[in-house]
Amino acid sequence: MNEYAHLLHTREMDSVTFDRLMKEFGQDVWNYAFFLTRDYHFANDISQEVFLRVYRNFTSFRGESSIRTWLMKITRNLSLNYRRTAFFRRVRVQSEVDTAVRARSAEADFLDREVRDEIWRMILKLPAPFREVLVLDIRYDFSLKEIAELTGVTEGTVKSRLYRARQKVTAALMESAAEREEPR
């Protein structure tokens, strides 16, 4: 099994395991919450709530999925609950995306970052069902089966949503490129 299999047979979450969970999956949980809510502060709140729930209710982990999938499912449920609240309706879209540090010119890095940010802006504009499956595929490299399990839809629906999401992003990129090429 995996390194967290012992959770299935224990009654108490030990601080070492909890710390490892937070270090190993904390950034993934935060990123997923951010992509679902599109709000930095909500992502922080949700991430903290996810790990509080895991600490308090770790015995609800049945081992039917990986610990990562379980954490992402909790994150998804909490994020969807936040999105349903009236308070959430003041969403602020932020365009910062993690970038890798490379030994290249500042101009090349700037242009790469601009293209990447434009793609992420387009992804964030997608309707939630398309955005979610695309983020789970691109950012987290989940399998179709894992995405289906997380989202509660069939694998066929996941495939369809991924295909349509990619089409929408490609069309938006082509439209954006055409607009840039038009003479002024």
C-alpha positions as CSV (number, residue, x, y, z in Angstrom):
1,M,0.0,0.0,0.0
2,N,1.3,3.5,0.6
3,E,3.0,5.4,3.4
4,Y,-0.2,6.6,4.8
5,A,-1.9,3.2,5.0
6,H,-1.4,3.2,8.8
7,L,-4.1,5.8,9.1
8,L,-6.6,3.0,8.3
9,H,-5.7,1.3,11.6
10,T,-5.2,4.0,14.1
11,R,-7.5,6.1,16.2
12,E,-5.2,9.2,16.6
13,M,-3.5,11.4,14.0
14,D,0.1,11.8,15.2
15,S,1.8,15.2,14.7
16,V,4.6,13.7,12.5
17,T,2.1,12.3,10.0
18,F,0.0,15.4,10.0
19,D,3.1,17.6,9.4
20,R,4.1,15.3,6.5
21,L,0.6,15.5,5.0
22,M,0.7,19.3,5.2
23,K,4.2,19.5,3.6
24,E,3.5,17.0,0.9
25,F,0.0,18.1,-0.1
26,G,-0.5,21.6,1.3
27,Q,0.5,23.5,-1.9
28,D,-1.7,21.2,-4.1
29,V,-4.6,21.8,-1.8
30,W,-4.1,25.5,-1.8
31,N,-3.7,25.6,-5.6
32,Y,-6.8,23.6,-6.2
33,A,-8.8,25.7,-3.9
34,F,-7.5,28.8,-5.7
35,F,-8.4,27.5,-9.1
36,L,-11.9,26.6,-7.9
37,T,-12.6,29.9,-6.0
38,R,-10.3,32.3,-7.9
39,D,-9.6,34.1,-4.6
40,Y,-6.3,34.1,-2.7
41,H,-8.0,34.6,0.7
42,F,-10.6,31.9,0.2
43,A,-7.8,29.5,-0.9
44,N,-6.0,30.2,2.4
45,D,-9.2,29.7,4.4
46,I,-10.1,26.5,2.6
47,S,-6.6,25.0,2.9
48,Q,-6.6,25.6,6.6
49,E,-10.1,24.1,6.9
50,V,-9.1,21.0,4.8
51,F,-6.3,20.2,7.2
52,L,-8.3,20.9,10.3
53,R,-11.0,18.5,9.0
54,V,-8.3,15.9,8.2
55,Y,-6.9,16.2,11.7
56,R,-10.2,16.0,13.4
57,N,-11.8,13.3,11.1
58,F,-8.9,11.3,9.7
59,T,-10.8,8.1,10.7
60,S,-13.2,8.8,7.8
61,F,-10.4,8.0,5.4
62,R,-11.4,4.5,4.2
63,G,-8.4,3.9,1.9
64,E,-10.7,3.6,-1.2
65,S,-8.6,6.2,-2.9
66,S,-5.1,7.7,-2.4
67,I,-4.7,10.1,0.4
68,R,-4.0,12.8,-2.2
69,T,-7.4,12.1,-3.9
70,W,-9.1,12.2,-0.6
71,L,-7.6,15.6,0.3
72,M,-8.5,17.0,-3.1
73,K,-12.1,15.7,-2.7
74,I,-12.3,17.5,0.7
75,T,-10.8,20.7,-0.9
76,R,-13.3,20.5,-3.8
77,N,-16.3,20.1,-1.5
78,L,-15.2,23.0,0.7
79,S,-14.5,25.2,-2.3
80,L,-17.9,24.5,-3.8
81,N,-19.5,25.4,-0.5
82,Y,-17.6,28.7,-0.4
83,R,-18.7,29.4,-3.9
84,R,-22.3,29.0,-3.0
85,T,-22.2,31.5,-0.2
86,A,-23.3,35.1,-0.8
87,F,-20.0,36.3,0.6
88,F,-18.1,34.6,-2.1
89,R,-19.7,36.7,-4.8
90,R,-17.1,39.4,-4.4
91,V,-14.5,37.2,-6.2
92,R,-11.3,38.8,-7.2
93,V,-9.4,37.1,-10.1
94,Q,-5.7,37.1,-9.7
95,S,-3.4,36.3,-12.5
96,E,-0.3,35.2,-10.6
97,V,0.9,31.8,-11.7
98,D,3.9,30.0,-10.3
99,T,6.9,30.3,-12.6
100,A,10.1,28.3,-12.6
101,V,13.3,30.2,-12.1
102,R,15.5,29.8,-15.2
103,A,18.8,31.2,-16.3
104,R,17.5,33.2,-19.3
105,S,17.2,36.8,-20.3
106,A,14.7,39.0,-18.4
107,E,12.9,39.7,-21.7
108,A,12.5,36.0,-22.5
109,D,11.2,35.3,-19.0
110,F,8.8,38.2,-19.3
111,L,7.4,37.0,-22.6
112,D,7.1,33.4,-21.4
113,R,5.3,34.7,-18.2
114,E,3.0,36.8,-20.3
115,V,2.0,33.9,-22.5
116,R,1.5,31.6,-19.6
117,D,-0.5,34.2,-17.7
118,E,-2.7,34.8,-20.8
119,I,-3.4,31.0,-21.0
120,W,-4.2,30.8,-17.3
121,R,-6.5,33.9,-17.6
122,M,-8.3,32.1,-20.4
123,I,-8.6,28.9,-18.3
124,L,-9.9,30.9,-15.3
125,K,-12.6,32.4,-17.6
126,L,-13.9,28.9,-18.6
127,P,-17.2,27.7,-17.0
128,A,-16.4,25.9,-13.7
129,P,-16.9,22.3,-15.0
130,F,-14.5,22.8,-17.9
131,R,-12.0,24.8,-15.8
132,E,-12.0,22.2,-13.0
133,V,-11.2,19.2,-15.2
134,L,-8.6,21.1,-17.1
135,V,-6.8,22.2,-14.0
136,L,-6.9,18.7,-12.5
137,D,-5.4,17.4,-15.7
138,I,-2.8,20.0,-16.4
139,R,-1.7,21.1,-13.0
140,Y,-2.2,18.0,-10.9
141,D,-1.7,15.3,-13.6
142,F,-4.7,13.3,-12.3
143,S,-5.9,10.3,-14.4
144,L,-9.3,10.4,-16.0
145,K,-10.5,7.9,-13.4
146,E,-9.2,10.1,-10.5
147,I,-10.8,13.2,-12.0
148,A,-14.1,11.4,-12.4
149,E,-13.9,10.2,-8.8
150,L,-13.1,13.7,-7.6
151,T,-15.8,15.5,-9.6
152,G,-18.5,12.8,-9.3
153,V,-19.0,12.4,-13.0
154,T,-18.3,9.5,-15.4
155,E,-14.9,9.2,-17.2
156,G,-16.7,9.8,-20.5
157,T,-18.0,13.1,-19.1
158,V,-14.5,14.0,-18.0
159,K,-13.1,13.2,-21.5
160,S,-15.8,15.3,-23.1
161,R,-15.2,18.3,-20.7
162,L,-11.4,18.1,-21.2
163,Y,-11.9,18.1,-25.0
164,R,-14.3,21.0,-24.9
165,A,-12.2,23.0,-22.5
166,R,-9.1,22.6,-24.7
167,Q,-11.1,23.7,-27.7
168,K,-12.3,26.8,-25.9
169,V,-8.8,27.7,-24.8
170,T,-7.4,27.1,-28.2
171,A,-10.1,29.2,-29.8
172,A,-9.6,32.0,-27.4
173,L,-5.8,31.9,-28.0
174,M,-6.3,32.1,-31.8
175,E,-8.7,35.0,-31.4
176,S,-6.3,36.8,-29.1
177,A,-3.5,36.2,-31.6
178,A,-5.6,37.5,-34.5
179,E,-6.5,40.6,-32.5
180,R,-2.8,41.3,-31.9
181,E,-2.0,40.9,-35.6
182,E,-4.7,43.3,-36.8
183,P,-3.3,46.6,-38.1
184,R,-4.2,49.7,-36.0
